Amino acid sequence: MSLAQIDNRPETKRRVDPALQFYLEQEGQTILGFSFLWDAIVHELVVIFGCTWRDFSTTIIPGTLYTAGALRALEATPPPATVVVSLARSMTYFIVFVYSFTLANQITGVPEDQINKPDCPIVSGRISLPGAYVRWYTATAAFLLLASRWGVLRWAATWVGCTIFVTWLHGDKHWLTKNVVFLTVGTITILGAAWEFGAALTPAVRRFNVLLSVMVGIVGNIQDMRDVVGDKMIRRRTLPILLGPKKFPWVMAGVTAASPLLCWKLRLIYSTHPLAWYYGLLLTAALFYCAYRVLVGDSKGYHHQTYMVSTYIFCGCAAIPVLLP
């Protein structure tokens, strides 16, 4: 079924954007009243939340935490006003960051979302497909404008390129480009922008960013365990599909369990704080637990929770500069 056919189905067209609906109902009357504006704002906030809530722990939370870590890494303690402005910019940036991406992902993934994420704004009928395109262009333009004014345009432009690659250029069709390439580069853009909201990048920080991003790209294949049915329907070649249900859990569990050992070898945590060793041990135990879940999981819901555990570990890694300056 084509996207045009999906967008023309009665259940998809049952709702139009509130601004248009209000105009149709109030034709000939004043439409710029408080009620209209309030309804439109609330509607858009609901749409933003509906698009992004699944990805808070991979974007907004770790990004803001990493900015806090950058502020704490400064030699001189910054004034409270500087801290507030930096964190506010970081949070705003990552809200638009994830909103722009999830809009593109849902525009190009309607058939899959009907199976895996039926509550998404497009397939649930909350917004129309043309309306989603308008929102994506607007959000992306706002994202690049904010990034330009705040000095992180190179990271934002790279992220927009990654978004286009993995959605409209079908980079999501194979596990290598979908996870290893996209997640690695995408995580570098998250960490790079987040740090520069608080401080200048140093060689040690750049090294940390690259190492952590590579680990995310490798372990990120966990996310595809929960979407096998939808991925098969759109002929996506993810590792769970290519390796099969018997081989993949063992391979993925082995990779996940080995990742903290590699991080220890490469000294991912470069802090000399007395508690650095203990924090590293805690993250190692969390990854071992994640590997265990990969082995014993037998349902989509369980696999989703396993993926969420992996995102919480990412947040824990992003918090390292905050906890271990």
PEHU-V30459 format. One record per residue. D_CENTER is the distance of its C-alpha to the mean C-alpha in Angstrom with 1 decimal. Layout:
D_CENTER ; D_CENTER
This chain:
27.5 ; 26.4 ; 23.9 ; 26.9 ; 28.6 ; 25.7 ; 25.5 ; 29.3 ; 29.5 ; 31.0 ; 28.3 ; 25.6 ; 28.0 ; 29.2 ; 27.4 ; 27.2 ; 25.4 ; 27.3 ; 28.7 ; 30.5 ; 31.6 ; 33.1 ; 34.9 ; 36.3 ; 37.6 ; 38.9 ; 40.4 ; 43.2 ; 42.0 ; 40.0 ; 36.3 ; 35.1 ; 35.8 ; 33.8 ; 33.1 ; 31.6 ; 29.3 ; 28.3 ; 27.5 ; 25.5 ; 23.4 ; 22.9 ; 22.0 ; 19.3 ; 17.8 ; 17.9 ; 16.2 ; 13.3 ; 13.0 ; 13.5 ; 10.7 ; 7.9 ; 9.4 ; 8.0 ; 4.5 ; 6.7 ; 7.4 ; 4.6 ; 4.7 ; 7.9 ; 9.9 ; 9.9 ; 10.2 ; 13.0 ; 14.5 ; 14.8 ; 16.5 ; 18.8 ; 19.6 ; 20.5 ; 22.8 ; 24.4 ; 25.1 ; 27.3 ; 31.0 ; 32.1 ; 30.5 ; 29.0 ; 30.5 ; 28.7 ; 28.2 ; 26.3 ; 24.0 ; 23.3 ; 22.7 ; 20.4 ; 18.2 ; 18.4 ; 17.4 ; 14.4 ; 13.2 ; 14.2 ; 12.6 ; 9.0 ; 9.8 ; 11.0 ; 8.3 ; 5.6 ; 8.9 ; 10.3 ; 7.8 ; 7.9 ; 11.6 ; 12.3 ; 10.8 ; 13.0 ; 15.9 ; 16.3 ; 15.6 ; 18.1 ; 20.4 ; 17.8 ; 16.3 ; 19.9 ; 20.0 ; 16.7 ; 15.3 ; 18.5 ; 17.5 ; 15.1 ; 16.9 ; 18.3 ; 19.8 ; 20.9 ; 22.8 ; 21.4 ; 21.0 ; 22.6 ; 21.3 ; 23.1 ; 21.8 ; 18.2 ; 19.2 ; 20.8 ; 17.8 ; 15.6 ; 18.4 ; 18.9 ; 15.3 ; 15.1 ; 18.5 ; 17.9 ; 14.9 ; 17.2 ; 20.0 ; 18.5 ; 17.3 ; 20.9 ; 22.6 ; 20.7 ; 21.2 ; 17.8 ; 18.3 ; 18.2 ; 14.6 ; 13.6 ; 15.9 ; 14.6 ; 11.0 ; 12.8 ; 14.8 ; 12.1 ; 10.8 ; 14.5 ; 15.2 ; 12.9 ; 13.8 ; 17.3 ; 18.6 ; 17.6 ; 16.0 ; 14.3 ; 17.9 ; 18.4 ; 16.8 ; 17.7 ; 16.0 ; 13.0 ; 12.2 ; 14.7 ; 14.6 ; 11.2 ; 9.2 ; 12.1 ; 12.4 ; 8.8 ; 9.0 ; 12.4 ; 11.4 ; 9.3 ; 12.3 ; 14.8 ; 14.2 ; 13.7 ; 17.0 ; 18.8 ; 18.4 ; 20.7 ; 22.7 ; 23.6 ; 22.2 ; 24.8 ; 25.4 ; 24.6 ; 21.1 ; 20.5 ; 21.6 ; 19.4 ; 16.3 ; 17.3 ; 18.4 ; 15.3 ; 13.1 ; 15.7 ; 15.6 ; 11.9 ; 12.6 ; 15.7 ; 14.7 ; 11.6 ; 14.2 ; 14.5 ; 11.9 ; 14.5 ; 17.2 ; 16.4 ; 16.3 ; 19.6 ; 21.6 ; 19.3 ; 18.7 ; 22.5 ; 23.2 ; 21.4 ; 22.7 ; 19.6 ; 20.7 ; 18.4 ; 20.0 ; 20.8 ; 22.7 ; 24.4 ; 25.5 ; 26.2 ; 26.0 ; 28.6 ; 27.6 ; 23.8 ; 23.6 ; 26.1 ; 24.5 ; 21.0 ; 22.6 ; 24.6 ; 21.9 ; 19.9 ; 23.1 ; 24.1 ; 21.0 ; 22.1 ; 25.6 ; 24.5 ; 22.7 ; 26.0 ; 27.9 ; 25.9 ; 25.8 ; 22.1 ; 23.2 ; 25.6 ; 26.7 ; 30.4 ; 29.9 ; 32.2 ; 29.4 ; 27.1 ; 28.7 ; 28.2 ; 24.6 ; 24.1 ; 26.1 ; 23.9 ; 20.7 ; 22.8 ; 24.0 ; 20.6 ; 19.7 ; 23.1 ; 22.4 ; 19.2 ; 21.5 ; 24.1 ; 21.8 ; 21.0 ; 24.8 ; 25.9 ; 23.2 ; 24.9 ; 23.0 ; 19.7 ; 19.2 ; 20.0 ; 17.6 ; 14.7 ; 15.9 ; 16.1 ; 12.5 ; 11.8 ; 14.4 ; 12.8 ; 9.6 ; 12.4 ; 14.2 ; 11.5 ; 11.9 ; 15.5 ; 15.5 ; 14.0 ; 16.8 ; 19.5 ; 20.7 ; 21.0 ; 23.0 ; 24.8 ; 25.7
